[in-house]
Every structure is written in C-alpha cells, then in structure tokens.
Amino acid sequence: MAFSRLIEAAAAAEAPTIVIVLLLSFIFYLRRRNSSSSITRLPPGPFQWPVIGNLHQFGRLPHLSIQHLANKYGPIMWLRLGYYPVVVVSTTEMAKEFLKTHDLAFSSRPKSGVGEHLVYNYKSMGFSPYGDYWRHIRRVWMTELMTPKRLSSFRSIREEEVCSLMRSIWEKSEQGRVAVNVSKAIDWISSSIVWRTVAGKKCSEDRDGKDLCDMVKRLMLTVKEVNGREIIPCIGWFDLQGVTRRMKETHRIFDGVAQNIIDQHINGRKREQSSDVKDIVDVLLEMADTGAINIQLDSIKAIIFDVLTGGIETATSSLEWTMTEMVRNPDIARKLQQEIESVVGKHRTVTESDLPNIEYLQCVVKESLRLHPPAPLIFPRESTEACTVGAKRYVIPPKTRLMINVWAIGRDPAVWEDPLTFKPERFMGKDMDIKGRSDFRMLPFGGGRRGCPGAQMAIGNMELILAQLMHCFDWRAEGDPSELDMSEALETSLSRKHNLFAVPTLKLLNCI
Ligand SMILES: *[C@@H]1O[C@H](CO)[C@@H](O)[C@H](O)[C@H]1NC(C)=O
C-alpha cells in the first residue's frame, strides 16, 4: 500500500507548507471532534493524530498492522485514515453485525477519483454509491451475467483454455526437465479465460493481445495509486495535477480498447473466434438493442472494467497460493490426486461435470481461500446513516468507512481449530457458504449486498484449473518443499512475494 510512501512524500514536501497544513487541519480536527463527541459513543481505538490520523500505524501489509492494533483495542476499533473515519472489524461476530444486521446502512461506497474519472462517473458497480443506478446494474449482473445458465454457457471457453495451458506447461518445462514459472502459467490462464468470457478475445497471443494485458495492469496500478493518494487529500493535492493527468490518460487508453471491442462486436463480429459462444459484451449489446433492459454504452464499458479489474489478479493470486500449498504439502496433493482419479479415472481429462463429484477438491479451494484471501481487507464501504452495533451499543455515525479484516477472520483461533495449518479436511461433509451470505467465518468474497458478484465464476474456475493441473502432473519444488518461502506482498491483491517455480512430471498422456 502507498501509506508509507505518502508519508515520505509529505516529509519531502516543503516544510512551511506542511506546517500550515498541519495547523489548519489541527484546528479543523478540534472542531470536528468537539462537534461529534457529544452525540456518539464510538468504539475504542488508538490516539488519532491530526492530518494523518492513524496512517503512521500502517505498514506495507495493512492487514497485519490492523491485527496488531486489534490485539490491543479489540474486535471493533475506531481509526482515522488521513481524513476519513474508519470502523475496523476483525472477528466473525462483528463482521456479521455489519454484513447482515447493518448491511443496508453500509452499502455505499466513498466518493473517489477513480469512480469519477476512470469509470464514467460512477457507472461501475464496484465504485458506484448505493442508489437506483447501483441497484439497476447489480440486477443486470445477477439476473443476466452471472446466472448458472450463463456461466455454464462459457464452459467450452474454460475447457479449451485449460487444455491449452497443460500443453504449454509441458512444453515450457521441456518435457519435465526444468522448472516452470507456475505464477506465470496461472496469470496467463486467468487472463485468457476472463478476456474470452467478457470480450471473446485472448490477451496474450500477439502484440495486440499483449497490449490488452498491459492495459489491465495499468488500470490496476492507477486504481491503487489514486486510492492511496486520496486518503490524505491535503498531501495528495501536492501532485493532484499529475495524478489526475495519469488517471485521464489511463481512462483514454481503456476507453479506446473498450470502444474497439464494442465496435468489433457490432460490425463484423469478433474476428478470430469461430465459436458461437455469446460473450458478456454480446449479451450486453443485445440487451441494449432490444431495449429489454435499459443499458447505456458507458455502463457496458464500466462492466468490462469491473470484470477485468475484479476477475483476473484476484484469481491469479488465489490459485498461486493454492498451488503453493500443493507443492508444500505433498500428502494433501497426493490425496487430492487420488480423489480426482477415483472420479475421473486415468484415461481422460477432467471436465466441468466432474467437479461437483470431487468433494476434496472443493475443500482444498476453500482452505486455500481461508488462509490466503486475495483481498485481505474488503474494499471499503461507507455508511449512509448512523447505526448502533454490538453488545456495547457503539454508535457509528454516517459517512464512516468500514474495513473488515478478512485475513484475520480466516485465521481466528476462536473460530478455527489449528488455524494456521493447511487442512482441507476441516470442510469435509459441511456445505459451508463462503460467499458471506449466511456464514461469516470466512469472507474471501466479502459479503452482504456488496459481496463479489463473480464469486461463483471464480470458484468454478479455480476448481477446474486446479483439478486439471493436479490430474495431469505431479509437482515438485526445487529444494525442500517445507522451506518454501511464504512471504506475502500486497500489490493490487495479496499475492506471493516471490514467484512460484516447480517441476511438472506428466501423469496422463491425454493432457498434452
Ligand atoms: C514469472 O512470472 C511472473 C508473472 O507473470 C513474472 O512477473 C516473472 O517475471 C516471471 N519470472 C521469471 C524469472 O521469468
């Protein structure tokens, strides 16, 4: 996260300006504090400094910083990140208060430069505030784009891409002689599936395709930079022009790509793909065409934005962790392979219809998401009204941001037995909801109304790719697997700090 860099930037700026800014904000801060303390009973929390609030207590891995604070102040805390008041929640019970009892009050999103400049003035479902537009676009997602029927219509895309991944892995490993960059393979498959599903295109074949991949990376970095800057507006303003310029430039590039995709779909249809699978852009254009559902061009582009930025990196980092756990825990990997084999046999590759029959596979995916959620803190929500929470009846004022430490919840020793051990068996025989609707013991997809709309698609993809990788190959780390480096790095999602390399050995000829 950019917090520490923000503070460095502040220190580097001219000292007199800083002093004035500090003084002004301190006065402002005292006034705010006086005006609000009489009516609210806020949760406990550390002292808040003027201007920066508690920013100095955040390191490069904010979920760890928060857990550290929560050990001292408890499962619900009151902090300030720069200018913004934040309520921070670190247990299942508290998460339930916010995602179930007060889900509606906390269903909005803060205003943001990304929302305004990058996604067509809040047309993206991810960045749009609570209201009619958001409800409308959410209905489009839930009733048109992410229905089981629609998802199964993309099945051939997934199966084709996964098969070609297996061949590519075997080639890259020079028939099992050298280690492959597993991180790269996973990155490639996640991008390919999402791009084909949304736009009927592939991202990494030719030059044109490489540009597409780079564009998504650029989008993600811009979102991260802008959100970081906005935490302390008065420091962000030092380079506001520069940031806004970069954001507009990124917007221009994205808009060009999105317009191009839409044009190609309208005239002459998509070039390369001969398959008759309707991709997401097809579906949206058809809706716009028939007028069955009111959807404007900007909304279509914003949906493309949401799918690309929400669906690729998160999937990549999740699967990278799952494969890491497989390499690190050979016994579990072997058990998974046996379970797959007992359903699929040794003479054909896994298909999607096999997946529901391999319970252990689902457990491995869940266990991996529990320990390694791609978004360790949910994307901040903002309250639109005051609400009273918990047994101590804290009053949370409107316009408070909500942060849930998903990472800590998944590792809470009060909820999980032996929480740091990778043990898929804990999910056997339990049909546990992991989408944050009825169960709040792990929240890899957030939860409540603002939960990730693509959760089902993400889980399905993970299961298929993992099953195929494990059915086709045995995997071996170079060196001692139990010493595999497990450091985390928070870029745009919580991924491995170092890329994973492993040597595959072919188990099934049909795979290549
Ligand atoms: C491995 O793949 C990752 C992700 O694509 C990439 O960033 C990295 O440079 C690759 N490492 C090597 C040594 O090729």
Ligand as a Chemical Component Dictionary entry (heavy atoms), coordinates in Angstrom:
data_LIG
# 
_chem_comp.id                   LIG 
_chem_comp.type                 NON-POLYMER 
_chem_comp.pdbx_formal_charge   0 
_chem_comp.three_letter_code    LIG 
# 
loop_
_chem_comp_atom.comp_id 
_chem_comp_atom.atom_id 
_chem_comp_atom.alt_atom_id 
_chem_comp_atom.type_symbol 
_chem_comp_atom.charge 
_chem_comp_atom.model_Cartn_x 
_chem_comp_atom.model_Cartn_y 
_chem_comp_atom.model_Cartn_z 
_chem_comp_atom.pdbx_ordinal 
LIG C1 C1 C 0 7.332  -15.465 -13.553 1  
LIG O1 O1 O 0 6.038  -14.991 -13.839 2  
LIG C2 C2 C 0 5.705  -13.751 -13.277 3  
LIG C3 C3 C 0 4.236  -13.492 -13.503 4  
LIG O2 O2 O 0 3.901  -13.491 -14.844 5  
LIG C4 C4 C 0 6.626  -12.686 -13.838 6  
LIG O3 O3 O 0 6.310  -11.428 -13.303 7  
LIG C5 C5 C 0 8.067  -13.065 -13.554 8  
LIG O4 O4 O 0 8.924  -12.130 -14.148 9  
LIG C6 C6 C 0 8.371  -14.466 -14.058 10 
LIG N1 N1 N 0 9.699  -14.819 -13.596 11 
LIG C7 C7 C 0 10.685 -15.198 -14.412 12 
LIG C8 C8 C 0 12.011 -15.460 -13.796 13 
LIG O5 O5 O 0 10.506 -15.337 -15.600 14 
# 
loop_
_chem_comp_bond.comp_id 
_chem_comp_bond.atom_id_1 
_chem_comp_bond.atom_id_2 
_chem_comp_bond.value_order 
_chem_comp_bond.pdbx_ordinal 
LIG C1 O1 SING 1  
LIG C1 C6 SING 2  
LIG O1 C2 SING 3  
LIG C2 C3 SING 4  
LIG C2 C4 SING 5  
LIG C3 O2 SING 6  
LIG C4 O3 SING 7  
LIG C4 C5 SING 8  
LIG C5 O4 SING 9  
LIG C5 C6 SING 10 
LIG C6 N1 SING 11 
LIG N1 C7 SING 12 
LIG C7 C8 SING 13 
LIG C7 O5 DOUB 14 
# 
